[in-house]
Amino acid sequence: MALTLAGSIARMGDETNPAALVEHREEWRERAARLLADVRDAFRSQTGFPLASFDHIGSTAVPGLPAKPFVDLQVRISPLPNEDDLRGLLEPLGYVRARGSRPDSPGVDNDTPRGSMVADAAVWEKQLYWHEGGQAILHVRRRDSPWGLYTVWFRDWLRSEPDARRRYSGFKRRLSAEQIGKTDYDDYTVAKTAFFDEVQTEFEQWVAARDQITHDR
């Protein structure tokens, strides 16, 4: 079974704005932790699956940021299991294979190469799942995907840098207001990458400095 995210997510917010934002909610952290624990247990119960990392990513993972009211979760695993195996593992938990609002919806089955890391084209492959009851999107990426690392680095940078949070919050609010009257939020998703690209060097340098301090201790 597969569905488009547009149909499910459109019911969650302002009918006039598919990219409507709400103020940060503490329950997002708790909901993400609960959902990730179930996914982690499912993966670890299958001896045929390799080791994986499990992350709460996106704006709902950053206290103080406004966000669309569903949580983004991530599994990083190598090799990436085939779709049948993943669906067999995730569907009993309530996840269904998801497609985008449009045929060219961003980031559904492949991420867009970006950043300073040089990687083979195959590492950008991913799969996307939707959990209706948990109001959650699950991104399943290869463990060696640069995007998988970038999402975590970007989250940690925003958590640690108040000025970065303010800049991103203002950008998101302005961008959300531009989506009023549209039928889906694909334009919002695409446009957000402009901010990501603008600050990519900043958060990569921040991560390098953080890791150096940790190494020197």
C-alpha positions in Angstrom: 0.0 0.0 0.0 1.2 3.5 -0.8 -0.3 6.9 -0.5 0.5 10.5 -1.2 1.5 12.7 1.7 -0.7 15.5 0.4 -4.0 13.7 1.2 -3.0 13.0 4.8 -1.1 16.1 5.7 -3.7 18.5 4.2 -6.1 17.4 6.9 -3.7 18.5 9.7 -3.5 22.2 9.2 -5.0 25.4 7.9 -7.1 24.5 4.8 -6.0 27.7 3.1 -2.3 27.0 3.6 -0.8 23.5 3.2 2.4 24.8 4.8 0.8 26.4 7.9 3.1 26.5 10.9 2.3 26.2 14.6 4.4 27.2 17.6 6.7 24.6 19.0 5.1 21.9 21.2 6.9 19.9 23.8 4.8 16.8 22.9 6.6 16.6 19.6 9.8 15.4 21.4 7.8 12.9 23.4 5.9 11.6 20.4 9.1 11.2 18.3 10.8 9.3 21.1 7.9 6.9 21.4 7.6 6.3 17.7 11.4 5.9 17.3 11.5 3.4 20.2 9.0 1.2 18.4 10.9 1.5 15.1 14.2 0.7 16.8 12.7 -2.4 18.5 11.3 -3.6 15.2 14.6 -3.3 13.4 16.5 -4.9 16.2 14.1 -7.8 16.3 15.1 -8.8 12.8 18.5 -10.6 12.7 18.7 -10.0 9.0 18.8 -6.3 9.3 22.1 -4.5 9.7 22.8 -1.9 12.5 21.0 1.3 12.1 20.8 4.8 13.6 17.5 6.4 14.6 17.0 10.2 14.7 14.4 12.8 15.4 15.1 15.5 12.8 13.5 18.6 11.3 12.0 21.6 13.0 10.0 19.6 15.5 13.3 18.4 16.9 14.5 22.0 17.7 12.9 23.7 20.7 11.6 27.2 19.9 11.1 26.6 16.1 7.7 26.8 14.6 6.8 23.8 12.4 4.2 22.0 10.5 2.5 19.8 13.2 4.0 16.4 12.3 7.3 14.9 13.3 10.2 13.9 11.0 12.0 10.7 11.9 15.0 9.1 10.3 16.5 5.7 10.0 20.1 5.5 8.7 21.0 2.0 7.6 23.4 0.3 5.2 22.7 -1.4 3.0 19.3 0.1 2.4 16.8 -2.8 2.6 14.6 -3.4 -0.3 11.1 -1.9 -0.3 9.3 -5.2 0.4 11.4 -6.0 3.4 11.0 -2.5 4.8 7.2 -2.5 4.3 7.0 -5.9 6.0 8.8 -4.4 9.0 7.1 -1.0 9.2 3.5 -1.6 8.1 2.7 -3.6 11.3 3.7 -0.4 13.2 1.3 1.7 11.2 3.6 3.1 8.5 2.7 3.0 4.9 4.9 3.7 1.9 4.4 7.3 0.9 4.7 9.2 -2.3 4.8 13.0 -2.9 2.1 15.4 -3.8 3.4 15.6 -7.4 5.4 13.3 -9.6 8.5 15.4 -9.0 7.9 15.9 -5.3 11.2 16.7 -3.5 13.0 14.1 -1.4 10.6 11.2 -1.7 12.9 8.5 -3.2 16.1 10.4 -3.7 17.7 13.4 -2.0 19.3 16.1 -4.0 23.1 16.0 -3.8 24.6 19.0 -2.1 27.2 20.0 0.5 30.9 19.4 0.6 30.9 15.6 0.9 31.8 13.8 -2.3 29.7 10.6 -2.6 28.5 8.1 -5.2 25.1 8.9 -6.7 23.6 5.8 -5.2 24.0 7.0 -1.6 21.2 9.6 -2.1 18.6 6.9 -2.4 15.9 6.8 0.3 12.4 5.6 1.1 9.6 7.6 2.7 6.8 6.3 5.0 3.8 8.0 6.7 2.3 7.2 10.1 -1.3 8.5 10.2 -1.9 7.9 13.9 1.4 9.3 15.0 1.3 12.2 12.4 4.9 11.3 11.5 7.1 11.0 8.3 9.8 8.4 8.4 12.8 8.9 6.1 14.8 5.7 5.6 18.2 6.6 4.2 21.5 4.8 3.6 23.9 5.1 6.6 26.5 6.6 4.3 24.1 9.2 2.9 25.5 12.8 3.3 21.9 14.0 3.7 21.5 11.7 6.7 24.4 13.4 8.4 23.4 16.9 7.3 19.9 16.6 8.8 21.5 15.7 12.2 24.2 18.4 11.9 21.6 21.0 10.9 19.4 20.1 13.8 22.3 20.2 16.4 23.5 23.6 15.0 20.0 25.1 15.3 19.6 23.7 18.8 22.9 25.3 19.9 22.8 28.7 18.1 20.1 31.1 19.0 20.8 33.4 16.1 20.6 30.6 13.6 17.2 29.6 15.1 15.9 33.2 14.8 17.1 33.4 11.2 15.5 30.1 10.2 12.3 30.8 12.1 11.8 34.1 10.3 12.6 32.5 6.9 10.1 29.7 7.5 7.3 32.1 8.6 7.8 34.3 5.5 7.9 31.3 3.3 4.8 29.7 4.9 2.8 32.9 4.3 3.6 32.7 0.6 1.9 29.2 0.3 -1.6 30.4 1.1 -4.0 29.2 -1.5 -1.8 26.4 -2.9 -2.8 22.8 -3.1 0.3 21.2 -1.5 3.5 22.3 0.2 6.0 21.1 -2.3 7.0 24.7 -3.2 7.6 25.3 0.5 9.9 22.2 0.7 11.8 23.2 -2.3 12.2 26.8 -1.2 13.5 25.8 2.2 16.6 24.3 0.6 17.6 27.9 -0.3 18.2 28.5 3.4 19.9 25.1 3.9 22.3 25.9 1.0 23.0 29.4 2.4 24.0 28.1 5.8 25.6 24.7 4.8 29.1 26.0 5.2 28.2 27.6 8.6 26.9 24.4 10.2 29.6 22.2 8.7 32.2 24.5 10.2 30.3 24.5 13.5 30.3 20.7 13.5 34.0 20.5 12.7 34.8 22.9 15.6 32.5 21.0 18.0 34.1 17.7 17.1 37.6 19.1 17.5 36.8 20.4 21.0 35.4 17.0 21.9 38.5 15.3 20.5 40.8 17.6 22.5 39.2 16.9 25.8 
